[in-house]
Amino acid sequence: MEADAKFDEKVLALIAEAIPGPLRKTRITPELMLRNDLGIDSLGIAALVFRLEEAFGIEIGDQALDLNVSQMRTVADALNASRQIVSRARAQQTA
């Protein structure tokens, strides 16, 4: 449970980095829409995924990227997709 909280904190920090200028002071909550509420467009979401690679020391394949990026509409979606992406990438690295 503590590991999940730390993971979420790290992903929320990455999301905060992707928020453009004036919206950066917005309090990030799970129900916020990435695009409409936080101003994170598709390029920002792609950058978020690449930041996941760096933050968690993983390599994300194109298939995982295509599958999960399309599911990221809210902060909660981004957290869930991030868990899936990191879990799959780690499983592939150990296989």
C-alpha positions in Angstrom: 0.0 0.0 0.0 2.8 2.4 0.9 4.5 1.5 -2.4 1.3 2.4 -4.3 1.2 5.8 -2.5 4.8 6.5 -3.4 4.1 5.4 -7.0 1.1 7.7 -7.2 3.1 10.6 -5.7 5.7 10.2 -8.3 3.2 10.0 -11.2 1.3 13.1 -9.8 4.6 15.0 -9.8 5.2 14.0 -13.4 1.7 15.2 -14.3 2.3 18.5 -12.5 5.4 19.0 -14.6 3.4 18.5 -17.8 0.8 21.2 -16.8 1.4 24.4 -18.9 2.2 27.7 -17.2 -0.9 29.4 -15.7 -2.6 26.1 -14.7 0.5 24.9 -12.8 -1.0 26.1 -9.5 -4.1 23.9 -9.9 -4.6 21.3 -7.2 -4.4 17.9 -8.9 -7.2 15.6 -8.0 -8.2 12.3 -9.6 -11.3 13.5 -11.3 -9.7 16.4 -13.2 -9.6 16.1 -16.9 -6.0 16.2 -18.3 -6.9 18.3 -21.3 -9.9 20.4 -20.2 -8.9 21.1 -16.6 -5.1 20.9 -16.7 -4.4 21.9 -20.3 -2.3 18.8 -21.0 -2.6 18.0 -24.7 -1.7 14.9 -26.6 2.0 16.0 -26.8 2.0 16.6 -23.1 0.6 13.1 -22.5 3.2 11.6 -24.8 5.9 13.6 -22.8 4.4 12.2 -19.6 4.8 8.7 -20.8 8.5 9.3 -21.7 9.0 10.8 -18.3 7.6 7.6 -16.9 10.4 5.8 -18.7 13.0 8.0 -17.1 11.5 8.0 -13.6 11.0 4.3 -13.3 14.0 3.1 -15.4 11.9 1.3 -17.9 11.6 1.1 -21.7 8.0 1.4 -23.0 7.2 -0.4 -26.3 5.0 1.3 -28.9 2.2 -1.2 -28.3 1.9 -0.3 -24.6 2.1 3.3 -25.5 -0.7 3.1 -28.0 -2.9 1.1 -25.7 -2.7 3.2 -22.7 -2.3 6.8 -23.9 -5.7 6.6 -25.5 -7.2 5.7 -22.1 -5.8 8.8 -20.3 -8.5 11.3 -20.0 -8.5 12.1 -16.2 -5.8 12.1 -13.6 -7.2 8.8 -12.3 -7.0 7.3 -15.8 -3.3 8.5 -16.0 -2.5 6.9 -12.7 -4.1 3.6 -13.7 -2.5 3.6 -17.1 0.8 4.4 -15.6 0.6 1.4 -13.3 -0.2 -0.8 -16.2 2.5 0.6 -18.4 5.2 0.3 -15.7 4.0 -3.2 -14.7 4.1 -4.5 -18.3 7.4 -2.9 -19.0 9.0 -4.4 -15.9 7.5 -7.8 -16.7 9.0 -7.6 -20.2 12.4 -6.6 -18.9 12.5 -9.6 -16.6 11.3 -12.0 -19.2 
